[in-house]
């Protein structure tokens, strides 16, 4: 049975009015930012208990575990809180792509200095139609 998580650190987190805090997910090896998602106290504790990222979906109003459908999981290696307590950073070991569109990172679209949308230069690492087929 996993060891109980000490929840005292949650008092340092400044959750927004909906009880959520943004979580930045970064590749532990490459340091590339993979995605951002929302967490509440229960999803943070679940992440620590399972070692895999757990989030709160604002649109679906439910919990989700990264990779539960696609198989592209995130194993947590390190967890940080920022100086203001209003943003979290998780360094993870990413399996497959992090973006539901098939890219390694959700931040694959570059915007130029004049606001122009630049062509996507990276390749998809998986086919989202296959990963999310029901």
MIZA-558458 format. One line per field, with one value per atom (N, C-alpha, C): residue in three letters; chain; atom name; x, y, z. Coordinates in Angstrom, 1 decimal. Example, Ala and Ser with C-alpha at 12.3 -4.5 7.8 and 13.67 -1.06 7.14 Angstrom:
res: (ALA; ALA; ALA; SER; SER; SER) $
chain: (A; A; A; A; A; A) $
atom: (N; CA; C; N; CA; C) $
X: (13.2; 12.3; 13.2; 12.8; 13.7; 12.9) $
Y: (-5.7; -4.5; -3.3; -2.2; -1.1; 0.0) $
Z: (7.8; 7.8; 7.8; 7.1; 7.1; 7.9) $
//
This chain:
res: (UNK; UNK; UNK; UNK; UNK; UNK; UNK; UNK; UNK; UNK; UNK; UNK; UNK; UNK; UNK; UNK; UNK; UNK; UNK; UNK; UNK; UNK; UNK; UNK; UNK; UNK; UNK; UNK; UNK; UNK; UNK; UNK; UNK; UNK; UNK; UNK; UNK; UNK; UNK; UNK; UNK; UNK; UNK; UNK; UNK; UNK; UNK; UNK; UNK; UNK; UNK; UNK; UNK; UNK; UNK; UNK; UNK; UNK; UNK; UNK; UNK; UNK; UNK; UNK; UNK; UNK; UNK; UNK; UNK; UNK; UNK; UNK; UNK; UNK; UNK; UNK; UNK; UNK; UNK; UNK; UNK; UNK; UNK; UNK; UNK; UNK; UNK; UNK; UNK; UNK; UNK; UNK; UNK; UNK; UNK; UNK; UNK; UNK; UNK; UNK; UNK; UNK; UNK; UNK; UNK; UNK; UNK; UNK; UNK; UNK; UNK; UNK; UNK; UNK; UNK; UNK; UNK; UNK; UNK; UNK; UNK; UNK; UNK; UNK; UNK; UNK; UNK; UNK; UNK; UNK; UNK; UNK; UNK; UNK; UNK; UNK; UNK; UNK; UNK; UNK; UNK; UNK; UNK; UNK; UNK; UNK; UNK; UNK; UNK; UNK; UNK; UNK; UNK; UNK; UNK; UNK; UNK; UNK; UNK; UNK; UNK; UNK; UNK; UNK; UNK; UNK; UNK; UNK; UNK; UNK; UNK; UNK; UNK; UNK; UNK; UNK; UNK; UNK; UNK; UNK; UNK; UNK; UNK; UNK; UNK; UNK; UNK; UNK; UNK; UNK; UNK; UNK; UNK; UNK; UNK; UNK; UNK; UNK; UNK; UNK; UNK; UNK; UNK; UNK; UNK; UNK; UNK; UNK; UNK; UNK; UNK; UNK; UNK; UNK; UNK; UNK; UNK; UNK; UNK; UNK; UNK; UNK; UNK; UNK; UNK; UNK; UNK; UNK; UNK; UNK; UNK; UNK; UNK; UNK; UNK; UNK; UNK; UNK; UNK; UNK; UNK; UNK; UNK; UNK; UNK; UNK; UNK; UNK; UNK; UNK; UNK; UNK; UNK; UNK; UNK; UNK; UNK; UNK; UNK; UNK; UNK; UNK; UNK; UNK; UNK; UNK; UNK; UNK; UNK; UNK; UNK; UNK; UNK; UNK; UNK; UNK; UNK; UNK; UNK; UNK; UNK; UNK; UNK; UNK; UNK; UNK; UNK; UNK; UNK; UNK; UNK; UNK; UNK; UNK; UNK; UNK; UNK; UNK; UNK; UNK; UNK; UNK; UNK; UNK; UNK; UNK; UNK; UNK; UNK; UNK; UNK; UNK; UNK; UNK; UNK; UNK; UNK; UNK; UNK; UNK; UNK; UNK; UNK; UNK; UNK; UNK; UNK; UNK; UNK; UNK; UNK; UNK; UNK; UNK; UNK; UNK; UNK; UNK; UNK; UNK; UNK; UNK; UNK; UNK; UNK; UNK; UNK; UNK; UNK; UNK; UNK; UNK; UNK; UNK; UNK; UNK; UNK; UNK; UNK; UNK; UNK; UNK; UNK; UNK; UNK; UNK; UNK; UNK; UNK; UNK; UNK; UNK; UNK; UNK; UNK; UNK; UNK; UNK; UNK; UNK; UNK; UNK; UNK; UNK; UNK; UNK; UNK; UNK; UNK; UNK; UNK; UNK; UNK; UNK; UNK; UNK; UNK; UNK; UNK; UNK; UNK; UNK) $
chain: (A; A; A; A; A; A; A; A; A; A; A; A; A; A; A; A; A; A; A; A; A; A; A; A; A; A; A; A; A; A; A; A; A; A; A; A; A; A; A; A; A; A; A; A; A; A; A; A; A; A; A; A; A; A; A; A; A; A; A; A; A; A; A; A; A; A; A; A; A; A; A; A; A; A; A; A; A; A; A; A; A; A; A; A; A; A; A; A; A; A; A; A; A; A; A; A; A; A; A; A; A; A; A; A; A; A; A; A; A; A; A; A; A; A; A; A; A; A; A; A; A; A; A; A; A; A; A; A; A; A; A; A; A; A; A; A; A; A; A; A; A; A; A; A; A; A; A; A; A; A; A; A; A; A; A; A; A; A; A; A; A; A; A; A; A; A; A; A; A; A; A; A; A; A; A; A; A; A; A; A; A; A; A; A; A; A; A; A; A; A; A; A; A; A; A; A; A; A; A; A; A; A; A; A; A; A; A; A; A; A; A; A; A; A; A; A; A; A; A; A; A; A; A; A; A; A; A; A; A; A; A; A; A; A; A; A; A; A; A; A; A; A; A; A; A; A; A; A; A; A; A; A; A; A; A; A; A; A; A; A; A; A; A; A; A; A; A; A; A; A; A; A; A; A; A; A; A; A; A; A; A; A; A; A; A; A; A; A; A; A; A; A; A; A; A; A; A; A; A; A; A; A; A; A; A; A; A; A; A; A; A; A; A; A; A; A; A; A; A; A; A; A; A; A; A; A; A; A; A; A; A; A; A; A; A; A; A; A; A; A; A; A; A; A; A; A; A; A; A; A; A; A; A; A; A; A; A; A; A; A; A; A; A; A; A; A; A; A; A; A; A; A; A; A; A; A; A; A; A; A; A; A; A; A; A; A; A; A; A; A; A; A; A; A; A; A; A; A; A; A; A; A) $
atom: (N; CA; C; N; CA; C; N; CA; C; N; CA; C; N; CA; C; N; CA; C; N; CA; C; N; CA; C; N; CA; C; N; CA; C; N; CA; C; N; CA; C; N; CA; C; N; CA; C; N; CA; C; N; CA; C; N; CA; C; N; CA; C; N; CA; C; N; CA; C; N; CA; C; N; CA; C; N; CA; C; N; CA; C; N; CA; C; N; CA; C; N; CA; C; N; CA; C; N; CA; C; N; CA; C; N; CA; C; N; CA; C; N; CA; C; N; CA; C; N; CA; C; N; CA; C; N; CA; C; N; CA; C; N; CA; C; N; CA; C; N; CA; C; N; CA; C; N; CA; C; N; CA; C; N; CA; C; N; CA; C; N; CA; C; N; CA; C; N; CA; C; N; CA; C; N; CA; C; N; CA; C; N; CA; C; N; CA; C; N; CA; C; N; CA; C; N; CA; C; N; CA; C; N; CA; C; N; CA; C; N; CA; C; N; CA; C; N; CA; C; N; CA; C; N; CA; C; N; CA; C; N; CA; C; N; CA; C; N; CA; C; N; CA; C; N; CA; C; N; CA; C; N; CA; C; N; CA; C; N; CA; C; N; CA; C; N; CA; C; N; CA; C; N; CA; C; N; CA; C; N; CA; C; N; CA; C; N; CA; C; N; CA; C; N; CA; C; N; CA; C; N; CA; C; N; CA; C; N; CA; C; N; CA; C; N; CA; C; N; CA; C; N; CA; C; N; CA; C; N; CA; C; N; CA; C; N; CA; C; N; CA; C; N; CA; C; N; CA; C; N; CA; C; N; CA; C; N; CA; C; N; CA; C; N; CA; C; N; CA; C; N; CA; C; N; CA; C; N; CA; C; N; CA; C; N; CA; C; N; CA; C; N; CA; C; N; CA; C; N; CA; C; N; CA; C; N; CA; C; N; CA; C; N; CA; C; N; CA; C; N; CA; C; N; CA; C; N; CA; C; N; CA; C; N; CA; C; N; CA; C; N; CA; C; N; CA; C; N; CA; C; N; CA; C; N; CA; C; N; CA; C; N; CA; C; N; CA; C) $
X: (0.8; 0.0; 0.9; 0.6; 1.4; 1.4; 2.5; 2.6; 1.6; 1.0; 0.1; 0.8; 0.2; 0.8; 0.5; 1.5; 1.3; 0.8; -0.4; -1.1; -0.8; 0.1; 0.4; 0.8; 1.6; 2.2; 1.1; -0.1; -1.2; -1.6; -1.3; -1.6; -0.7; 0.4; 1.3; 0.8; -0.2; -0.6; -1.8; -1.7; -2.8; -3.7; -4.7; -5.7; -6.6; -7.1; -7.9; -9.3; -10.3; -11.6; -12.4; -11.9; -12.5; -11.8; -10.8; -10.0; -9.0; -8.5; -7.6; -6.3; -5.2; -3.9; -3.3; -2.7; -2.0; -0.8; -0.7; 0.5; 1.2; 2.5; 3.3; 4.0; 4.0; 4.5; 5.7; 6.9; 8.2; 8.9; 9.5; 10.3; 11.5; 11.7; 12.7; 14.1; 14.2; 15.5; 15.9; 14.9; 15.2; 14.9; 14.1; 13.6; 12.6; 12.1; 11.1; 9.8; 9.1; 7.7; 6.8; 6.1; 5.2; 3.8; 3.3; 1.9; 1.6; 0.4; -0.1; -1.5; -1.8; -3.1; -3.5; -4.7; -5.2; -5.3; -5.0; -5.0; -5.8; -6.4; -7.0; -6.3; -6.6; -5.9; -5.9; -7.1; -7.2; -6.4; -6.3; -5.5; -4.0; -3.6; -2.2; -1.9; -2.7; -2.5; -2.5; -3.4; -3.4; -2.2; -1.6; -0.4; 0.7; 0.8; 1.9; 1.7; 0.5; 0.2; 0.5; 0.2; 0.3; 1.6; 2.3; 3.5; 3.2; 2.0; 1.6; 0.7; 0.8; 0.1; -1.4; -2.1; -3.6; -4.0; -5.1; -5.5; -7.0; -7.5; -8.9; -9.3; -10.2; -10.7; -11.8; -11.5; -12.6; -13.7; -13.5; -14.6; -15.4; -14.8; -15.5; -16.0; -15.4; -15.8; -15.5; -14.3; -13.9; -12.4; -11.9; -10.5; -10.1; -8.8; -8.2; -6.7; -6.3; -4.9; -4.2; -3.1; -2.5; -2.1; -2.6; -2.3; -3.3; -4.4; -5.4; -6.1; -6.2; -6.8; -5.7; -4.7; -3.7; -2.6; -2.3; -1.2; 0.1; 0.0; 1.2; 1.3; 1.8; 1.8; 3.0; 2.8; 3.8; 4.2; 5.4; 5.8; 6.6; 6.1; 6.6; 8.0; 9.0; 10.3; 10.6; 10.1; 10.2; 9.0; 8.7; 7.6; 8.0; 7.7; 8.1; 6.8; 6.9; 5.9; 6.7; 6.1; 6.8; 6.8; 7.5; 7.8; 6.5; 5.5; 4.2; 3.2; 3.5; 2.6; 1.4; 1.4; 0.3; 0.5; 1.6; 1.9; 2.7; 2.4; 3.2; 4.0; 5.1; 5.9; 6.2; 5.9; 6.2; 7.2; 8.3; 9.2; 8.9; 8.7; 8.2; 9.0; 8.8; 9.4; 8.2; 8.2; 7.1; 7.2; 6.1; 6.0; 5.2; 5.7; 5.0; 4.8; 3.9; 3.7; 2.8; 3.0; 2.2; 0.9; 0.9; -0.2; -1.2; -2.5; -3.5; -3.6; -2.9; -2.9; -1.8; -1.0; 0.0; 1.4; 1.6; 3.0; 3.6; 4.9; 5.6; 5.1; 5.0; 4.6; 3.4; 2.6; 1.4; 1.9; 3.2; 3.7; 4.6; 3.9; 4.6; 4.4; 3.4; 3.1; 3.8; 4.8; 5.5; 4.8; 4.8; 4.3; 5.5; 5.6; 6.8; 6.7; 7.8; 7.9; 6.9; 6.3; 5.3; 3.9; 3.8; 2.5; 2.1; 3.0; 2.7; 2.8; 1.9; 1.9; 2.9; 3.9; 4.9; 4.5; 5.0; 4.7; 5.2; 4.4; 4.9; 6.0; 7.1; 8.3; 8.5; 7.9; 8.1; 7.1; 7.5; 6.6; 5.8; 4.6; 3.9; 4.6; 4.5; 5.1; 4.1; 2.8; 1.7; 0.5; -0.3; -1.5; -2.7; -3.2; -4.2; -5.5; -5.8; -7.0; -6.9; -5.7; -5.5; -5.4; -4.7; -4.6; -5.9; -6.8; -8.0; -9.3; -9.0; -10.1; -10.9; -12.2; -13.0; -13.3) $
Y: (-1.2; 0.0; 1.2; 2.2; 3.4; 4.2; 4.9; 5.8; 7.0; 7.4; 8.5; 9.8; 10.6; 11.9; 12.9; 13.6; 14.7; 15.9; 16.3; 17.4; 18.8; 18.9; 20.3; 21.3; 20.8; 21.7; 22.4; 21.8; 22.4; 23.8; 24.1; 25.4; 26.5; 26.1; 27.1; 27.4; 26.6; 26.8; 27.8; 28.8; 29.8; 29.4; 28.6; 28.2; 29.4; 29.4; 30.4; 30.3; 31.1; 31.1; 29.7; 29.0; 27.7; 26.6; 26.9; 25.9; 25.2; 25.9; 25.3; 26.1; 25.5; 26.1; 25.6; 26.5; 26.0; 25.1; 24.1; 23.2; 23.1; 23.5; 23.4; 22.0; 21.3; 20.0; 20.1; 19.7; 19.9; 18.5; 18.2; 17.0; 17.1; 16.1; 16.1; 16.1; 15.4; 15.2; 16.4; 16.8; 17.9; 19.3; 19.4; 20.6; 21.3; 20.7; 21.3; 21.3; 22.4; 22.5; 21.7; 20.8; 19.9; 20.3; 20.8; 21.2; 22.0; 22.5; 23.2; 22.6; 22.3; 21.8; 22.3; 22.1; 22.6; 21.5; 21.8; 20.8; 21.5; 20.6; 21.0; 20.2; 20.4; 19.7; 18.2; 17.7; 16.2; 15.7; 16.4; 15.9; 16.0; 17.0; 17.1; 15.9; 15.6; 14.5; 13.2; 13.0; 11.8; 11.6; 12.8; 12.7; 12.2; 12.7; 12.3; 10.8; 10.4; 9.0; 8.0; 8.4; 7.4; 7.6; 8.8; 9.0; 9.4; 9.5; 9.9; 11.1; 12.0; 13.3; 13.1; 13.7; 13.7; 15.2; 15.4; 16.8; 16.9; 18.2; 18.5; 19.1; 18.6; 19.1; 20.1; 21.4; 22.4; 22.2; 21.8; 21.6; 20.4; 19.3; 18.1; 17.9; 18.8; 18.8; 17.4; 16.9; 15.6; 15.5; 14.5; 14.2; 13.4; 13.6; 12.7; 12.5; 11.3; 11.0; 11.0; 11.7; 11.8; 10.4; 10.1; 8.8; 7.8; 8.1; 7.1; 6.6; 7.4; 7.0; 6.7; 7.6; 7.4; 6.4; 6.2; 5.4; 6.2; 7.5; 8.4; 9.0; 8.3; 8.7; 9.6; 10.2; 11.1; 10.6; 10.1; 9.7; 10.9; 11.3; 12.5; 12.2; 13.0; 12.9; 14.0; 15.2; 16.3; 17.2; 17.8; 18.7; 19.9; 21.1; 22.4; 23.3; 24.2; 25.3; 26.6; 27.6; 28.8; 29.7; 30.8; 31.7; 32.3; 32.5; 33.1; 32.0; 30.8; 29.7; 29.6; 30.2; 30.2; 29.4; 28.8; 27.9; 26.7; 25.6; 24.4; 24.0; 23.3; 22.8; 21.3; 20.4; 19.0; 18.6; 18.1; 17.5; 16.0; 15.6; 14.2; 13.5; 12.2; 11.3; 11.0; 11.6; 11.5; 10.3; 9.5; 8.4; 8.8; 8.8; 9.2; 10.7; 11.2; 12.7; 13.2; 14.4; 15.0; 15.7; 16.1; 16.9; 16.0; 16.2; 15.4; 15.5; 16.5; 16.6; 15.8; 15.1; 14.2; 14.7; 15.9; 16.4; 16.1; 16.2; 15.9; 17.0; 18.2; 19.3; 20.0; 20.5; 21.4; 22.7; 23.0; 24.3; 24.1; 23.6; 23.3; 24.4; 25.3; 26.4; 27.7; 28.1; 29.4; 30.6; 31.7; 32.9; 33.9; 34.5; 35.4; 36.7; 37.5; 38.8; 39.8; 39.6; 40.5; 39.9; 38.8; 38.2; 37.2; 36.9; 35.9; 34.5; 33.7; 32.3; 31.6; 31.0; 30.3; 28.9; 28.4; 27.0; 26.0; 25.0; 24.0; 23.2; 23.1; 22.4; 21.1; 20.8; 19.5; 18.5; 17.2; 16.1; 15.6; 15.1; 14.4; 13.2; 12.8; 11.6; 10.5; 10.8; 9.8; 10.3; 9.4; 9.7; 9.8; 11.0; 11.2; 10.4; 10.2; 9.4; 8.0; 7.4; 6.1; 6.0; 7.0; 7.0; 7.2; 8.0; 8.3; 7.6; 6.6; 5.9; 5.1; 5.1; 4.5; 3.0) $
Z: (0.0; 0.0; 0.0; -0.9; -0.9; 0.4; 0.6; 1.8; 1.7; 2.8; 2.8; 2.5; 1.6; 1.2; 2.3; 2.8; 3.7; 2.9; 3.3; 2.6; 3.0; 4.0; 4.6; 3.5; 2.6; 1.5; 0.7; 0.7; -0.1; 0.4; 1.7; 2.3; 1.6; 1.0; 0.3; -1.1; -1.6; -3.0; -3.0; -3.9; -4.0; -5.1; -4.8; -5.8; -6.2; -7.5; -7.9; -7.4; -7.8; -7.2; -7.5; -8.5; -8.8; -8.1; -7.3; -6.6; -7.4; -8.5; -9.4; -9.4; -9.9; -10.1; -11.4; -12.2; -13.4; -13.1; -13.9; -13.7; -15.1; -15.1; -16.2; -16.2; -17.3; -17.4; -18.3; -17.8; -18.5; -18.6; -19.7; -19.9; -18.9; -18.1; -17.1; -17.7; -18.9; -19.5; -20.4; -21.3; -22.3; -21.8; -20.7; -20.2; -21.1; -22.1; -23.0; -22.3; -22.4; -21.9; -22.7; -22.1; -22.9; -22.9; -21.8; -21.8; -20.5; -20.4; -19.2; -19.0; -17.8; -17.4; -16.0; -15.6; -14.4; -13.4; -12.1; -11.0; -9.9; -9.1; -7.8; -6.7; -5.5; -4.4; -4.5; -4.9; -5.0; -6.1; -7.3; -8.4; -8.1; -7.3; -6.9; -6.0; -5.0; -4.1; -4.9; -5.8; -6.7; -7.5; -8.0; -8.7; -7.9; -6.6; -5.7; -5.3; -5.1; -4.7; -5.8; -7.1; -8.2; -8.9; -8.8; -9.6; -11.0; -11.4; -12.8; -12.7; -13.7; -13.6; -13.7; -12.8; -12.7; -12.8; -13.5; -13.7; -13.5; -13.5; -13.5; -14.9; -15.6; -16.8; -16.6; -16.9; -16.7; -17.7; -18.9; -19.9; -19.6; -19.2; -18.9; -17.5; -16.6; -15.2; -14.6; -14.8; -14.3; -14.2; -13.4; -13.3; -14.5; -14.9; -15.9; -15.6; -16.0; -15.9; -17.3; -17.4; -18.7; -19.2; -20.4; -21.0; -20.8; -20.0; -19.8; -21.0; -22.1; -23.3; -24.4; -24.5; -25.5; -25.2; -23.9; -23.4; -23.3; -23.6; -23.5; -22.1; -21.2; -19.8; -19.4; -18.3; -17.7; -16.3; -16.1; -14.8; -14.1; -13.0; -12.3; -11.7; -12.0; -11.5; -10.4; -10.6; -9.7; -9.7; -8.6; -8.4; -7.7; -8.3; -7.8; -7.6; -6.7; -6.6; -6.8; -7.5; -7.7; -6.5; -6.6; -5.4; -4.9; -5.7; -5.3; -4.9; -5.1; -4.8; -5.7; -6.9; -7.8; -9.1; -9.2; -10.4; -9.9; -10.5; -10.2; -11.5; -11.2; -12.3; -12.0; -12.9; -12.8; -13.9; -13.5; -14.4; -14.6; -15.8; -16.0; -17.0; -17.0; -18.0; -18.9; -20.1; -21.1; -21.9; -22.0; -22.9; -24.1; -25.3; -26.5; -26.4; -27.2; -27.3; -26.2; -25.8; -24.7; -25.3; -26.5; -27.1; -27.7; -27.5; -28.0; -29.5; -30.1; -31.6; -32.2; -31.4; -32.0; -31.9; -31.4; -31.3; -29.9; -29.8; -28.5; -27.5; -27.9; -27.0; -27.5; -26.6; -27.0; -27.6; -27.4; -27.9; -29.1; -30.2; -31.4; -32.4; -32.2; -33.1; -32.7; -33.6; -33.3; -33.9; -33.2; -33.6; -33.8; -35.0; -35.3; -34.5; -34.6; -33.9; -34.4; -35.6; -36.1; -36.0; -35.2; -35.0; -36.1; -37.0; -38.1; -37.5; -38.0; -37.6; -38.5; -38.0; -38.7; -39.1; -40.2; -40.5; -39.4; -39.2; -38.2; -38.8; -38.1; -38.7; -38.0; -36.9; -36.3; -36.7; -36.6; -37.1; -35.9; -36.2; -35.2; -34.7; -33.5; -32.9; -32.8; -33.0; -33.1; -33.8; -34.3; -35.0; -34.0; -33.8; -32.8; -33.1; -34.4; -34.8; -34.3; -34.3; -33.8; -32.3; -31.7; -30.2; -29.5; -30.1; -29.4; -30.1; -30.9; -31.5; -30.4; -30.5; -29.5; -29.8) $
//
